[in-house]
Amino acid sequence: MKQALDFGSYAAFKEIVEDLKESLIQLKEYCDALGLENTSRSIHDTVEKAIKERFEIAVVGEFKRGKSTIINALLGKEVLPADVLPATATLNRVTYSENPYVLVEYKCGDTEKVKIGDLKDYVTKLSFESEKKSESVRQATVYYDTEFCRNNVDIIDTPGLNDDEQMTKVTMSILPKIDAAVFVISANSPFSQFEKEFLEKKMLTSDLGRIIFAVNCFGTFSKEDEDRIVETVAKRIGVYVMEKAKLVMGENSKEFDVYKRKIGKPRVIGVYAKKALTAKGTRNAALLAESNFPAFENVLESILTMERGAISLQILANKIISSGSEIINSIMLRENALAMESDEFLEKYEAAIDEIDEIRTKKRAEFVKINEAAANVFKGLQPTLDSYWLQIEETAMNIIDDFPMSAEDLKRERTKMVYSMLTDKIKDGIENKAQLICEKIHNEITIALSDEAVRLQSFEDEFYASIGRIQQMFAVSQNKREQSISGSNPIMVALGGTISVGTGGLFVGLREAGFKGALLGGFTGVTGTSATIFLAGALGILGGPMTIFAFAMAGLVGTLTGKFAVDKILVQERIDKYKSNFKSAVKKQFKEMKITSDFSETVRRQIFASFQGLKSKIEEETEIILLDTQKTLDSLNRLKAEKKMTSDNEREALGDCAEYVGGLLAQTYALHKKLTDETQ
């Protein structure tokens, strides 16, 4: 692996990823040669995942804020349709391909391959025919030869957030899944009511670190006005976001303190996307600089590589360290065991098998503790879960009480309109309340999960100490080794020259070198807001608040589109009677929904699934080492029984292996330290 640690650009990041993958492939070959089949399989899975991994950027905002133009400016070409009217009507994904075409995926499951020039006929509202066609489209993927997407980056163009309710929900559903988002705001009319409500109520607290706010249409104002608009937008976003974080985390919590420190100022950048697109098309460097687009691209690149990309690099680096350590362990066991007398080896072999059994016993005890931790989280959340429906109902009742009405609203010709307006307010109100509750629940689960991962550090220490003891069991003196093997020993020369720990202390030495949290993918080396992202990325176990929210709202909003005993309400002449009957109807609906939707059980399953992820990861990582260690010992037992020795050629090959792996570990530690420092 090369000593290249500057991964602040797509190209540099991709180069390091390729470098790490090559190193892992080489380690896999060594594992295959040594019979470490479990470690080999784990390396294969990690490399395959890295090959398929892509950065995903979603561009979101209200309709006609210039989202498609910003994407075209990123691509350097007018790939997506843009117009003065609301254009995008579906999710459009742009990905790299040398051969340009569009794959249209229909909601029915069918697909159709069309020409790039025909895209507007499938995904826009620019004509009656295209709008009708777009209603049947789930997603259109544009395959295009652009430099931006060449580096494993996909861009997702979304419909306007408040253009269509159903498409707004589709856009909202993808936000927790993407790596970065560009929220486009118009400099001509910054902060509409919808944008304000989105930031205050809809945007998840955990999303801010992944969002760039692009204030578009610059070039129509003076430089002073542009700076003032950006500053105003940044201040308002900061206020909205911090107020939301206070509600979710609690103003006096340590999590909120960390959040404030790590998030800092929101990323708000003024750009003139249309000018940038023209500049790139004409290769006009001066015009491109005027657009301020390069500054925007640099920030976006930093989010993906230095933040999101660092997680991917850390996972690869962790795999190199753990796999390389296992290879060295196997070589050292082999070298020492073959230098032993047969009777001595058999005694040590049986003790080592007992040690492996003891490790598994301790692991089962830890799993009981993890289950207990999950149960405690659920117990701690019980008051919130018990009051969930009460809070939802109170929210609806308050909305009804505060809804302004006059005698005119009770007239027959207005009742349907009043009913619709009140119902919409209730829907929005209970959605916002439910999301806030779910974010608080998710925050509590995340904290508990992180605490449990840190607690498991003691088990990890015991685990590696046990592996070290197994190694130490087979330690032999240099004299005995020299007596059993004539001539120089290339294996021990390689080990002595590249590994700074002695026989029997390799794993302990690795941990003293600063590699923590290996069993959980290096989680405990990451702090603050990055910890949650890293934990989710490394373990793939933590469903977001929107997962809980989806269950919480299942059937809730849909039911509210029905009638709350309207026929009875229509005959009432007094406003208070109208509202009283409306309340009774709403309460009745909530009571029915509470019976059919067990929110508490949904949260319980989410909690235990998350903690099960910890167990699964520990089980997977420990068994890789234990199974291969036991297999190495069994193989050595057979060799000893058959009185076989290592040939000079085999020792030389093992020496080369040890030298390469030792050097690779030293380089990977440097990368690991830099990555850890970046995420502190």
N, C-alpha and C positions, 0 to 999 in steps of 0.2 A: 504494500500500500504506500502510495506517495505521501510525502509530508506536506500536503496541501490542505490548509485549514481555513482558507478564506472562502466561505460559501455564501457570500452576500449577493451573488447574481445567479440567475437560472443556469447559465452555462457552467459556472464553478460548482454549483450544487449538484448538477447532473454528473459532472466529472467525478466528484467525490462518491456519489451513489454508485456509479459504474466501477470505481476503484474498490469500494467496499464489497460489491457483489463479486468481483473477480477474486478478491481475497477469500470470500466465503466459499466460492466454487473450488478454490485450491484446497481449503480446509476440508471440504467434503471429500475430495480425492484421498486425502490423508486418512480421513475417518474410514472410508471404504477399505483402504489398504490395511488398517489396523483392526477392522471388524467392529467398529463403533457404529453399528447400523442405526441406533436410535438418534445419536447425535447427527449422523449423516442425513437422516430423514428430516430432522428439525431444521437443519441448514437448508435443505431443498425447499421446504415450505416457506422459510423466510425469504429466500431468493425469489421464488415464484410470486410471492406477495409483493415484493419490491418491484418486480418487472411490471406487474399490472397496476401499480399505484400511480395515480394521477392527481395533480392539483386541480381543484374545482373552484372557480370563481363565479359567483352569481352577481349579476348587475340588476339592482332593484330600485324601485321608486314609483312615484305616481306617474300616470300616463303623461306623455309629452314633456318629459324632463330631459330628453336626449339620451336615453339609455342605449338605444341601438347605435347612435352616432359615437358614443364613447367606446362601444365595443369595436366598431369599424375603425376608430382611431387607434385602438390597441393593436388591431390586426394589420393596420396600415393600408387596408383596402376596404372598399364599400361592399362588404360581403352580405350583411343583413339589410333587409328593407327598412328604410326610415322615411317619414313623411311628416307633413305639418299636422296631419290628423292622427289620432291614436292608431298605431300600426300593429304592434305585436299582439297576437291573440292566443298564442300558445307558448309553451316552454321551447326555446330553441337552443340547442347545444352546438357549439363550434369546437371541433376537434381536428387533430392533424391528419392529413393524408396527402400524398403526392398527387393522387387523382381526385379532383374535385367532383363531388356529387352530394345529393341530399337524400337521407333515408327518413321517410315519413312513417311514423308509428301511429296507427289508429287505435282508438279506445277499444275497438272490438278485438284487437290483437293482430290484425293484418298489418303488413308493411308494404311500402312502395318506394322504389328508387326513382328520383326525379332529378332534373337538371338544376343547377344553382340558379339560373335565370328564372326558373319557374317557382322559386320558393315563395314569392309574395302571393301566389295563387292559393297557397295552402295554409299560411300561418298569419295572415294579416286581416285587418278590417277595412282595407282600402277599396273594396267593392262588395256588393251584396253577395256575389258568388263566392268570393274568397272568405268572407266572414262565415257564410253557411258551411263551407268546406272545413274551416278551422274548428268548428264546433265538434267535429268527429275526430280531430287530431289530438293525440296525447302528447307527443313530442316530435320535434323535427331535429335531426342531427345533421349538421353541416360539416362535411369532410372537406378540408381546404388546406392548401399548401401555404401556411403562414409561419413566419419565424417565431411569432409569439407562442403558438401552440406546439411548435416542434419540440419544446422542452417539457413534454408531458403535462401541459396545461390545457384544461378545458374551460371554456367560457359559456355561461348559461345566461341567455337573454330572457327576461321574465316579462309577463304582461304587466300593465300598470296596476299598482296595488289597489287603487280604488275605482278602477275602470269596470270591473266585473267581480261580484262577490265570490263566485266559485273559483275564478282564476286567482283572486287574492289569496284564498285559502291554499291553493296549489303552491303559490309562491312562498307563503309562510311556512308550508310544510317542508320545503327543501332547505330553508335557512340553517336549521341545526345540523344539517348533514354536509354542508360545504366547508371549504377551507378558508375562504375569504369572501367578503361581500363588498360591493361598491354601491353605496346608497347615493343616488343622484338627486340633487336638489337644484332647483332653478334659481339663479341669481336675480332674475326678474321678479320672482314672487317667493322668496324663501319662507319656509315654514307655514304651509297651509294648515288648516285645522286637522286634516288627516295626518300630515307628517308629525304634528305635535302629539296627537293621540298615539300614533305608532311608536314614537320614542318613549312616551310616558307609560303606555300600557301593553303594547304588542311585542316590542323588542325584548328578547330575553336578556337578563343582566349579564349572562356569560358571553353574549355575542359581541360586546363592544370591542374587545381586543382584536376581533377579526373583521372589523368594518372600517372602510374608508368612506368618508362623506365627501363626495365630489360636487362642488358648487359650480354648475355648468352655465354656459352662455356668456362667459367672460369675453371682454373685448368691446362690450357695449357701454362700459363704465370707465371712469377715470381710474388711474392706479390707486389713488387715495380711497375712492369709493369701493373698489374691489377689496382692498385690504380691510376696510371697515366692515363690509358685508361678511367676509370670512371670519373675522374676529367675533362679530355678533352671533353668527351661526354656531361657532365653536363654544361660545359661552352658554348659549341656550341648550345645546346638546349636553354639555357638561352638567348643567343644572338638572335636566330631565333624567339623565342616566344616574346621577348620584342619588337623586330622590328615590328612584326605583330601587337602587341597590340598598338603600336604607330600609325600605319596606321589606325586601326579601331577606337581607342578612341581619338587620338590626343595627342601628347607628353605633352602638357601643360594643359591637362584637369585634373580635380579632380578625375575623374573615373580612369585615368591611374595611378595617384599617389596611389589611394586605391588598384588598381590591383597589382602594384609593391610591396606594403607593405604586402598584403594578400597572394600573390602567393609565394613570397620569392624564394628560390632555387628550381629548378625542382627536383622531386624525381627520382634519378638515382641510381640504386643498381646493383652491379655485382653479378652474381650467376652462379653456375654450375648445371644446372637443371638435367642432366643425373646422376651426382654424388648424388644429393639429392634424386632422385627416387630410386637409388640403396640403399642408406642409409635407407630410409623409409621402403623399402622392407625387409631389413635385420636387421632393428632396430639398426643400428649402429650410436650411438649418436655422436661419434667423427667425423665420415665421414659426417654426416649431418651438423655439425658445420663448417667443412671445405668448404662445398658447399655455405655457407652464405645464404642459403635459409630461415632459421628462421627469419633473419633480413628483408628479402623481404616480408615474410608472415605477420610480425608484422606491416609493413607499410601499406600493403593492408588491413589488419584488421582495422587499425586506420582510413583509408579513409572511409570504409563502416560504421563503428560504430560511431566514434567520429564526423564525418562530415555528410555523407549522413544519417546515422542512427539517428543522433541528430535531424534532421528535422522530421523524423517519430515520435520520442519521443515527440517532442514539439507539434506536432499536437494532439497527444493523451492527453498530459498534458493540452493543451488549452481546449480540450473538457471536461475534468474532471472539470476544473475550471469554465467554463461557465455553464455546466450542474449542478454542485454542487451548484453554486451560485443561479441558478434558483430554485433548490429544497429548499434551505434555504429561499429564497424570498417567495415561496409559503407557507411554514410553518409559517413564520412571518405574512404574510397577513392573513392567516387563524386564527392565535391566536389572533391578534389584532382586526380583523373584528368581531369575535364572542363575543368580550368583549364590543362592541359598542351597543348603543341603535339603534333600527331599523331605526328611522328617520335620525339619524346622519349617519348611514351606507349608507342609500340610497343617501343622499346628497354627501357623499364622493365617492360613486360608480359612480354617474353621472359625477363628476369632473374627476375621473380616466379615464373613457371612453373618455371624451373630450381630456384628455392629450394624450391618445393613438392615437386618430385621429390627434392631432397636430404633434406628432412624425412622422406619416406617411406623413403628408403634408411637413414637413421639409425634409424627405427622398426623396420625389419626386423632391424637389428643388435641392437636392444634385445630383440626377441623371441627371438633366439638366446640371449642372456644369461638370459632368463627360463627358457627350456628347460634351460639349464645349472644354474640355481638349483634347479629341480625335481629334476633328476637328482642333485644334491648332497644334497638332503633325503632322497631315497630311499636313497642310498648311506649316509648317516649313520644311517638307521633300520635298515639291513640286519642289524646284530647283534641288534636287538630282534626283527626278523621271523624271523631264523634260529632264535632261541631260543623262539619263541612256543609251538610244540607241546611243547617240552621243559618249559617252565614250566607249561603246562596239565597235562601228564602228572605232573609232580612234585607239583602241587597235589592231584591225585586220589590219588596214592600216599600222600601225607602224611595225607589224610583217612582212607584205609583203615587206615593204621598206627595212627592215633589213635582209631579207632572202638572204643568200649568193648564188649566181648563177654564172655560167660561160657559155661560148658558148656551151660547151659540154652538158649542161643541156637542151638545146633547140633541141637536136637531138631527132628524133622520138622515138628511143628505150629507151630514158631516161625520156620522158615527163610524163609518167604515174607515175613513181617513184617520180619525183620532185613534181608533183601535190599532190600525197599522203602525202609526207613529209610536204609540205606547208600547206595542209589542216589540218593535225594533229596539227601543231604548232598553227594554228588559233584556232582550237577547244580548245586546252589547254589554250591558252592565254585569250580567251573570257570567259572560265569557271572560271579561276582564277580572272579575273576582275569582273565578275558578283558576284562571292562569296564574294569578298572584299566589293563591294557596298552593298550587302545584309547584311553582318555583320555590316556595319556602320549603316544601316537602323535599324536593330534589336537592336543595341546598343542605338540608339536614342529613340526607342519605350520603351526599358527597363528603361532608365533613366526617361522618362516622366511618365511611369506607376508607378515607385517607388515614384516619387515626388507626384503623385496624391494620392497614398496610404497614404503617410505621411500627405498630406493636409486633407484627410478625418478623421484624428485624431480629428479635432475639432468637426466634426459631431458625432463621437463616444463619445466624452466627453459630448456633448449635449444629446445624446441618453441615456447614463447611468445616467446623471443628472436627466433626465425625469423619468426614472425608479425609481430613488431614491425619487423623489417627490411623485410618486404614493405610494411608501412605507410610506413616511412620512405622507401622507394624513390619513392613517389608524393607525398612532401611537396613543396609549392611555397611560395614566398614570398608574404607577404600582398600585396605590390605586384602580383605576377603574377596573383593571384586577383582583386584589385580591377580589374585591366585587362581580365580576361576576363569578369567579371560586374559589370554596372553596379549601382549602388545598394547599400543595406545587404544583408548576407547573413544571413538568419535562421538558417541552419544553423550557421555558425560562432559567431554570437551565442549560440545555445543550447549548443553544445559548450563554448564558453569559460566560460559561466556555470554549468555543472553538472558538468563533468569537470575534475578537478584535474591532468590529464596532458596533455602536448602531442601534436600530431599525430605519428604514428609511434611513440609510446611508450605507447599505451593499455594494451596487455596487460602490458607491464613495469610500468606504473603500478599496475595492478590487483594484481599480485603483491606489489609493495612495500606496498600497502595491507593486506596480511596474508592474502590469499586464496591458500591453499596446497592442493595436492593436488586441483586441479580435475578432472584427467583420471581420477582414481579416486573422484570424488564428494566430495572434501573430506576424504578419509581421514586425511591427515597432520596435520590440525588437531585430531585426537582422540587422546587418550592413555589408557593404562591399560586397565582391563577394558572400558571403553566402545569401545575400538578394535576389538576382536574383533567386538562386536555391530554396530558401524558398518560395518566392512568387509563383514561378511556381509549386512547390510541394503542397503548401497549397491551392492555387486557381485552379491549373490545367488549366491555361488559356493562357499562353504565348507560342506561337509557336516559335521554334528556327529559327536562320537564315537560316538553311537548308530548313525549310518549305517555306520561301520566295524564296530561291534559286531554289527550285524545280519548283515553278511556273515561275520564271524568265527564267529558262533554258528549259522549256517545249517547245519542237519542235525546239529549237535553235540548239543544237548539232546534233540532228537527221537530220536536214536539211543540215548541213554541210557535211554529208556523201554523199550527192548527188553531182552533177557536177555543177561547176561554168562556164557554157558555154565553156567546155573544147575544143570542136571541133574548135571554133573560135580561141582559144588561141594557139592551135597546129600549126597554119599556120604562126604565128608571128616569125620573125627571131631575133628580138632584145629583150634583157632582159627587158628594160624599157617598151617596148610595151606589153610584156608578163605580167609584173606586173600591168601595167595600165589596161589591160583588166581584169586581175584577180580582181583588186580592183572594177572595175565597176560591175562585176558579184556578188561580195560579197555585195556591197552596195545595189544592186537590191534585193538580198535575205533578207537583213536586213530590207529593206523597206517593203517587203511583210510580214515579221514576226512581225514588229511593228504594222501593221494593224490588224493582227490576234491574237496578244498577248498583252492584255492591262495590262502591268506591273503595272502601276499607280493604276488601280482599284484593282489589287491583293493586293497591299500594303495597300490600304484604307480599304479593308475588314479585313485584318489582324489586323490593328490598332483598328478598332471599335470592332472586336471580343475580343481583349485583354481587352479593357476598359469595354466591356459588362461583362467580367468576374468579374471585380470589383463590378459592380452593382449587378450581380447575387449573389455574395458571401454576400454582405451587405444585400440584400433582404432576402436571406435565413436565415442568422443569426439573424437579427432583428425580422423577422416574427416568428421564433421559440419562442423568448421571448415574443413578443407582443401577439401572439395567445394564448400561455399558460397562460400569465398573465390575459388576458381577460377571458379565460375559468375559471380560478380560481375565478375571481371576480363574474362571472355569477353563478358559483356553490355556492359561499358564499351568493349571493343574494337570491338564492332559499332556502338555509338553514335558512337564517334570516326570510324569509317569512313564512317558516314552523315552525319557532321558535325552531329549533333543536340546540342542544348543543353537544360539544365533550365529549364523555364518558371518564372515567378515563383510561380505557384500550387504547383508541385511543390516548389520550394525552401521555401516556407512550410510545406507539409505535412511535409517532411523536418525542418525546424526544430522543429516541434511534437513530432515523434517523438523527436528527439534530446533535447529538453528533458524530456519525460516519462521516457524511458529513463534519462537521467542522474540525475534525481531519484530514480527507483526504485532505481537501483544504490546511491546514497548511503544510502537507507533500509535496503536489504537488507544492506549491509555492517554496519550497526548490529546487525541481527538475527543475522547470521552470527557476529559477535564475541561476542554474548551466548551463543549456542548453544555456541560453542567453549569459552568460559569455563566454562559449566555442565558440560561433559564432561571438563574437565581433571582 
